[in-house]
Amino acid sequence: MQPHNLDLQALVERIGRLEAQNCRLKKTGIAVTVLISAVLFMGQEQTNRVVEANAFHLMDASGKIRGQLSMEMSGPILSLLDARGSPVVSLAGGDKPVLVLNGLGTTEQVQLGTNRTHFGLGLYDKEIRAGLSIQNGASAIDLFDESGTAQATLVARPTGSFLRLRNPAGKEVSTLWVDSSAGGSSFNMSGSAGSLSVNLGEEAGGPGLEITDNEGFSTVLGRREVVGTGRKERKPAAALLLLGKDRKVLWSAP
């Protein structure tokens, strides 16, 4: 009977050690659970905090500033910089918000902005090269040369559209109009020797074609109202007129 009692005593001691170990594990688990809950609670509390400052800088591993969030007189500005510290992307708020994208190592730039009167997109290379804008219900596309001088303009309006072409000096040399309010369309072109005008609008007196030299003499083919012997006469579309510098008829047929 003695060996059996020894085995029973050993079993009781082992069970006692297991219960003590299990108690310690429970206490440890409770402590870990409390710690995790505290961390989560602290994290939740931190997300609700408000951090106030005039500027924030984002630094890379070498200590260079690669991002900036600052408050200027015009409003908040967010800038992302390249390794040399030049802005690559800029976003400005305020009354005239604008997004600017800069080409790396170039003068190329894209601007997207809006204000109280219009909004649009601009493409730059030292000077503006192209623009797309919408204002008062009219959309427009402008093309510029390397110096920033406007060379072509296309405008779409509720009543019609027009195209303007300019020479390198910026002088308008050609215009094409399509206007429903004038009952048709017209085309004008000018050069070093004179000008050409084509008018197809009924309310504007068309159809007709007129060629004018630099001295002021003109040839008119088509419909035209002329004044003769104290009364107005409307020539038909098959008429041909020669006009002097004073716009008086020199010859006409029929």
C-alpha positions as a Markdown table, in Angstrom:
| # | Residue | x | y | z |
|---|---|---|---|---|
| 1 | Met | 0.0 | 0.0 | 0.0 |
| 2 | Gln | 2.9 | 2.4 | 0.5 |
| 3 | Pro | 3.9 | 2.7 | -3.2 |
| 4 | His | 0.3 | 3.5 | -4.1 |
| 5 | Asn | 0.2 | 6.3 | -1.5 |
| 6 | Leu | 3.4 | 7.8 | -2.9 |
| 7 | Asp | 2.0 | 7.8 | -6.4 |
| 8 | Leu | -1.2 | 9.5 | -5.2 |
| 9 | Gln | 0.8 | 12.1 | -3.3 |
| 10 | Ala | 2.9 | 12.8 | -6.4 |
| 11 | Leu | -0.2 | 13.2 | -8.5 |
| 12 | Val | -1.7 | 15.6 | -6.0 |
| 13 | Glu | 1.5 | 17.7 | -6.0 |
| 14 | Arg | 1.6 | 17.7 | -9.9 |
| 15 | Ile | -2.1 | 18.8 | -10.0 |
| 16 | Gly | -1.2 | 21.6 | -7.5 |
| 17 | Arg | 1.6 | 22.8 | -9.7 |
| 18 | Leu | -0.6 | 22.8 | -12.8 |
| 19 | Glu | -3.3 | 24.8 | -11.1 |
| 20 | Ala | -0.7 | 27.4 | -10.0 |
| 21 | Gln | 0.7 | 27.6 | -13.5 |
| 22 | Asn | -2.8 | 27.9 | -15.0 |
| 23 | Cys | -3.5 | 30.7 | -12.5 |
| 24 | Arg | -0.4 | 32.6 | -13.6 |
| 25 | Leu | -1.3 | 32.1 | -17.3 |
| 26 | Lys | -4.8 | 33.5 | -16.6 |
| 27 | Lys | -3.3 | 36.6 | -14.9 |
| 28 | Thr | -0.8 | 37.1 | -17.7 |
| 29 | Gly | -3.6 | 36.8 | -20.3 |
| 30 | Ile | -5.7 | 39.3 | -18.5 |
| 31 | Ala | -2.8 | 41.7 | -18.2 |
| 32 | Val | -2.1 | 41.4 | -22.0 |
| 33 | Thr | -5.7 | 42.0 | -22.8 |
| 34 | Val | -5.8 | 45.1 | -20.6 |
| 35 | Leu | -2.6 | 46.3 | -22.2 |
| 36 | Ile | -3.9 | 45.8 | -25.8 |
| 37 | Ser | -7.2 | 47.5 | -24.9 |
| 38 | Ala | -5.3 | 50.4 | -23.4 |
| 39 | Val | -3.2 | 50.8 | -26.6 |
| 40 | Leu | -6.2 | 50.7 | -28.8 |
| 41 | Phe | -8.0 | 53.1 | -26.6 |
| 42 | Met | -5.0 | 55.5 | -26.6 |
| 43 | Gly | -4.8 | 55.2 | -30.4 |
| 44 | Gln | -8.5 | 56.0 | -30.8 |
| 45 | Glu | -8.0 | 59.0 | -28.5 |
| 46 | Gln | -5.0 | 60.2 | -30.6 |
| 47 | Thr | -7.0 | 60.1 | -33.9 |
| 48 | Asn | -9.5 | 62.6 | -32.4 |
| 49 | Arg | -6.8 | 65.1 | -31.4 |
| 50 | Val | -6.4 | 68.3 | -33.4 |
| 51 | Val | -2.8 | 69.4 | -34.3 |
| 52 | Glu | -2.4 | 73.0 | -35.1 |
| 53 | Ala | 0.6 | 74.6 | -36.9 |
| 54 | Asn | 1.5 | 77.2 | -39.6 |
| 55 | Ala | 3.5 | 74.7 | -41.6 |
| 56 | Phe | 4.4 | 71.0 | -41.9 |
| 57 | His | 7.6 | 69.5 | -43.5 |
| 58 | Leu | 7.9 | 66.0 | -44.9 |
| 59 | Met | 11.6 | 64.9 | -44.8 |
| 60 | Asp | 13.3 | 62.0 | -46.6 |
| 61 | Ala | 16.0 | 59.7 | -45.2 |
| 62 | Ser | 18.8 | 62.3 | -45.9 |
| 63 | Gly | 17.0 | 65.1 | -44.2 |
| 64 | Lys | 15.8 | 66.9 | -47.3 |
| 65 | Ile | 12.4 | 68.5 | -47.4 |
| 66 | Arg | 10.2 | 66.6 | -50.0 |
| 67 | Gly | 6.8 | 67.9 | -49.0 |
| 68 | Gln | 5.4 | 71.1 | -47.5 |
| 69 | Leu | 2.0 | 72.1 | -46.2 |
| 70 | Ser | 1.9 | 75.8 | -45.3 |
| 71 | Met | -0.5 | 78.7 | -44.8 |
| 72 | Glu | 0.1 | 81.7 | -47.0 |
| 73 | Met | -1.7 | 85.0 | -47.4 |
| 74 | Ser | -3.7 | 83.7 | -50.4 |
| 75 | Gly | -4.6 | 80.4 | -48.6 |
| 76 | Pro | -3.2 | 77.0 | -47.8 |
| 77 | Ile | -0.5 | 75.5 | -50.1 |
| 78 | Leu | 0.6 | 71.9 | -50.5 |
| 79 | Ser | 3.9 | 71.3 | -52.4 |
| 80 | Leu | 5.7 | 68.1 | -53.3 |
| 81 | Leu | 9.4 | 68.6 | -54.1 |
| 82 | Asp | 12.0 | 66.6 | -56.0 |
| 83 | Ala | 15.4 | 65.7 | -54.7 |
| 84 | Arg | 16.8 | 69.2 | -55.6 |
| 85 | Gly | 14.0 | 70.9 | -53.7 |
| 86 | Ser | 12.1 | 72.1 | -56.8 |
| 87 | Pro | 8.3 | 71.8 | -56.7 |
| 88 | Val | 6.9 | 69.1 | -58.8 |
| 89 | Val | 3.2 | 69.3 | -57.7 |
| 90 | Ser | 1.6 | 72.3 | -56.0 |
| 91 | Leu | -2.0 | 72.6 | -54.8 |
| 92 | Ala | -3.1 | 76.1 | -53.7 |
| 93 | Gly | -6.5 | 76.9 | -52.0 |
| 94 | Gly | -8.2 | 80.2 | -51.4 |
| 95 | Asp | -10.4 | 82.2 | -53.7 |
| 96 | Lys | -8.5 | 81.1 | -56.7 |
| 97 | Pro | -7.6 | 77.4 | -56.2 |
| 98 | Val | -5.0 | 76.0 | -58.7 |
| 99 | Leu | -3.2 | 72.8 | -59.3 |
| 100 | Val | 0.3 | 73.1 | -60.9 |
| 101 | Leu | 2.3 | 70.2 | -62.3 |
| 102 | Asn | 6.0 | 70.9 | -63.3 |
| 103 | Gly | 8.1 | 68.8 | -65.6 |
| 104 | Leu | 11.3 | 67.5 | -64.1 |
| 105 | Gly | 14.3 | 69.6 | -65.2 |
| 106 | Thr | 12.3 | 71.6 | -67.7 |
| 107 | Thr | 10.2 | 74.7 | -67.9 |
| 108 | Glu | 7.1 | 72.7 | -68.9 |
| 109 | Gln | 4.1 | 73.2 | -66.7 |
| 110 | Val | 0.4 | 72.4 | -66.5 |
| 111 | Gln | -2.0 | 74.6 | -64.6 |
| 112 | Leu | -5.6 | 73.8 | -63.7 |
| 113 | Gly | -7.5 | 76.5 | -61.9 |
| 114 | Thr | -10.7 | 78.3 | -61.3 |
| 115 | Asn | -12.0 | 81.6 | -60.0 |
| 116 | Arg | -15.3 | 83.5 | -59.8 |
| 117 | Thr | -15.5 | 84.3 | -63.5 |
| 118 | His | -14.1 | 81.3 | -65.4 |
| 119 | Phe | -12.1 | 78.0 | -65.1 |
| 120 | Gly | -9.6 | 76.4 | -67.4 |
| 121 | Leu | -6.4 | 74.6 | -68.2 |
| 122 | Gly | -3.1 | 76.1 | -69.2 |
| 123 | Leu | 0.0 | 74.5 | -70.8 |
| 124 | Tyr | 3.3 | 76.4 | -70.3 |
| 125 | Asp | 6.9 | 76.2 | -71.6 |
| 126 | Lys | 8.5 | 79.4 | -70.3 |
| 127 | Glu | 5.5 | 81.2 | -71.8 |
| 128 | Ile | 1.9 | 80.0 | -72.1 |
| 129 | Arg | 1.5 | 77.7 | -75.2 |
| 130 | Ala | -2.1 | 76.5 | -75.0 |
| 131 | Gly | -5.2 | 77.3 | -73.0 |
| 132 | Leu | -8.7 | 75.8 | -72.5 |
| 133 | Ser | -11.2 | 77.9 | -70.7 |
| 134 | Ile | -14.9 | 78.3 | -70.1 |
| 135 | Gln | -16.5 | 81.6 | -69.3 |
| 136 | Asn | -20.1 | 82.9 | -69.4 |
| 137 | Gly | -21.3 | 79.8 | -71.2 |
| 138 | Ala | -18.6 | 80.1 | -73.9 |
| 139 | Ser | -15.7 | 77.6 | -74.2 |
| 140 | Ala | -12.5 | 78.6 | -75.9 |
| 141 | Ile | -9.2 | 77.2 | -77.0 |
| 142 | Asp | -6.1 | 79.5 | -77.5 |
| 143 | Leu | -2.8 | 78.5 | -79.1 |
| 144 | Phe | 0.4 | 80.6 | -78.6 |
| 145 | Asp | 3.8 | 80.7 | -80.1 |
| 146 | Glu | 7.1 | 80.4 | -78.1 |
| 147 | Ser | 7.0 | 84.0 | -77.1 |
| 148 | Gly | 3.5 | 83.7 | -75.7 |
| 149 | Thr | 1.8 | 85.6 | -78.6 |
| 150 | Ala | -1.7 | 84.3 | -79.4 |
| 151 | Gln | -1.8 | 82.7 | -82.9 |
| 152 | Ala | -5.2 | 80.9 | -83.0 |
| 153 | Thr | -8.4 | 81.1 | -81.1 |
| 154 | Leu | -11.5 | 78.9 | -81.3 |
| 155 | Val | -14.6 | 80.0 | -79.4 |
| 156 | Ala | -17.9 | 78.1 | -79.1 |
| 157 | Arg | -20.8 | 80.2 | -77.9 |
| 158 | Pro | -24.5 | 79.4 | -77.5 |
| 159 | Thr | -25.4 | 81.3 | -80.7 |
| 160 | Gly | -22.4 | 80.1 | -82.8 |
| 161 | Ser | -18.7 | 79.8 | -83.0 |
| 162 | Phe | -15.7 | 81.6 | -84.5 |
| 163 | Leu | -12.1 | 80.9 | -85.4 |
| 164 | Arg | -9.4 | 83.6 | -85.4 |
| 165 | Leu | -5.9 | 83.3 | -86.9 |
| 166 | Arg | -3.1 | 85.8 | -86.3 |
| 167 | Asn | 0.3 | 86.4 | -87.8 |
| 168 | Pro | 3.5 | 86.2 | -85.7 |
| 169 | Ala | 3.1 | 89.8 | -84.6 |
| 170 | Gly | -0.3 | 88.9 | -83.1 |
| 171 | Lys | -2.4 | 90.8 | -85.8 |
| 172 | Glu | -5.6 | 89.1 | -86.8 |
| 173 | Val | -5.4 | 88.0 | -90.4 |
| 174 | Ser | -8.2 | 85.5 | -90.8 |
| 175 | Thr | -11.6 | 85.1 | -89.1 |
| 176 | Leu | -14.4 | 82.5 | -89.7 |
| 177 | Trp | -17.8 | 83.2 | -88.1 |
| 178 | Val | -20.8 | 80.9 | -87.7 |
| 179 | Asp | -23.5 | 82.9 | -86.0 |
| 180 | Ser | -27.1 | 81.9 | -85.9 |
| 181 | Ser | -28.2 | 85.4 | -84.7 |
| 182 | Ala | -26.9 | 86.9 | -88.0 |
| 183 | Gly | -28.6 | 84.2 | -90.1 |
| 184 | Gly | -25.4 | 82.6 | -91.5 |
| 185 | Ser | -21.6 | 82.7 | -91.5 |
| 186 | Ser | -18.8 | 84.9 | -92.7 |
| 187 | Phe | -15.1 | 84.6 | -93.5 |
| 188 | Asn | -12.5 | 87.4 | -93.5 |
| 189 | Met | -8.9 | 87.2 | -94.5 |
| 190 | Ser | -6.2 | 89.9 | -94.8 |
| 191 | Gly | -2.7 | 90.1 | -96.2 |
| 192 | Ser | 0.0 | 92.5 | -97.3 |
| 193 | Ala | -1.9 | 93.3 | -100.5 |
| 194 | Gly | -5.4 | 93.7 | -99.2 |
| 195 | Ser | -8.3 | 91.8 | -97.8 |
| 196 | Leu | -11.0 | 89.3 | -98.7 |
| 197 | Ser | -14.5 | 89.0 | -97.1 |
| 198 | Val | -17.2 | 86.4 | -97.7 |
| 199 | Asn | -20.6 | 87.0 | -96.1 |
| 200 | Leu | -23.3 | 84.4 | -96.2 |
| 201 | Gly | -25.7 | 85.9 | -93.7 |
| 202 | Glu | -29.1 | 87.0 | -94.8 |
| 203 | Glu | -29.5 | 89.6 | -92.1 |
| 204 | Ala | -26.0 | 90.9 | -92.7 |
| 205 | Gly | -26.7 | 91.5 | -96.4 |
| 206 | Gly | -25.3 | 88.3 | -97.9 |
| 207 | Pro | -24.5 | 86.3 | -99.9 |
| 208 | Gly | -21.6 | 88.3 | -101.2 |
| 209 | Leu | -17.8 | 88.4 | -101.7 |
| 210 | Glu | -15.6 | 91.5 | -101.5 |
| 211 | Ile | -12.0 | 92.0 | -102.4 |
| 212 | Thr | -10.3 | 95.2 | -101.2 |
| 213 | Asp | -6.8 | 96.5 | -101.9 |
| 214 | Asn | -4.6 | 98.6 | -99.6 |
| 215 | Glu | -5.7 | 101.8 | -101.5 |
| 216 | Gly | -9.3 | 101.2 | -100.7 |
| 217 | Phe | -10.7 | 100.1 | -104.1 |
| 218 | Ser | -13.1 | 97.1 | -103.9 |
| 219 | Thr | -14.7 | 94.5 | -106.1 |
| 220 | Val | -18.0 | 93.1 | -104.9 |
| 221 | Leu | -19.6 | 89.9 | -106.3 |
| 222 | Gly | -23.1 | 89.2 | -104.9 |
| 223 | Arg | -25.9 | 90.9 | -103.1 |
| 224 | Arg | -25.2 | 94.4 | -102.0 |
| 225 | Glu | -27.3 | 97.5 | -101.1 |
| 226 | Val | -26.1 | 100.6 | -102.9 |
| 227 | Val | -27.3 | 104.2 | -102.9 |
| 228 | Gly | -28.1 | 105.8 | -106.3 |
| 229 | Thr | -30.0 | 108.9 | -107.3 |
| 230 | Gly | -31.2 | 109.4 | -103.8 |
| 231 | Arg | -32.6 | 105.9 | -103.2 |
| 232 | Lys | -31.3 | 102.6 | -102.0 |
| 233 | Glu | -31.0 | 99.7 | -104.5 |
| 234 | Arg | -30.4 | 96.1 | -103.6 |
| 235 | Lys | -28.3 | 94.3 | -106.1 |
| 236 | Pro | -28.9 | 90.6 | -106.7 |
| 237 | Ala | -26.5 | 87.8 | -105.9 |
| 238 | Ala | -25.5 | 87.7 | -109.6 |
| 239 | Ala | -24.3 | 91.4 | -109.5 |
| 240 | Leu | -20.8 | 92.7 | -109.9 |
| 241 | Leu | -19.8 | 96.1 | -108.5 |
| 242 | Leu | -16.6 | 98.1 | -108.6 |
| 243 | Leu | -16.3 | 100.5 | -105.7 |
| 244 | Gly | -14.0 | 103.5 | -105.3 |
| 245 | Lys | -12.1 | 104.7 | -102.1 |
| 246 | Asp | -15.2 | 106.5 | -101.0 |
| 247 | Arg | -17.2 | 103.3 | -101.3 |
| 248 | Lys | -19.2 | 104.8 | -104.2 |
| 249 | Val | -20.1 | 102.6 | -107.2 |
| 250 | Leu | -17.7 | 103.1 | -110.1 |
| 251 | Trp | -19.4 | 100.5 | -112.3 |
| 252 | Ser | -21.9 | 97.7 | -111.8 |
| 253 | Ala | -23.7 | 95.0 | -113.7 |
| 254 | Pro | -26.5 | 94.4 | -114.0 |
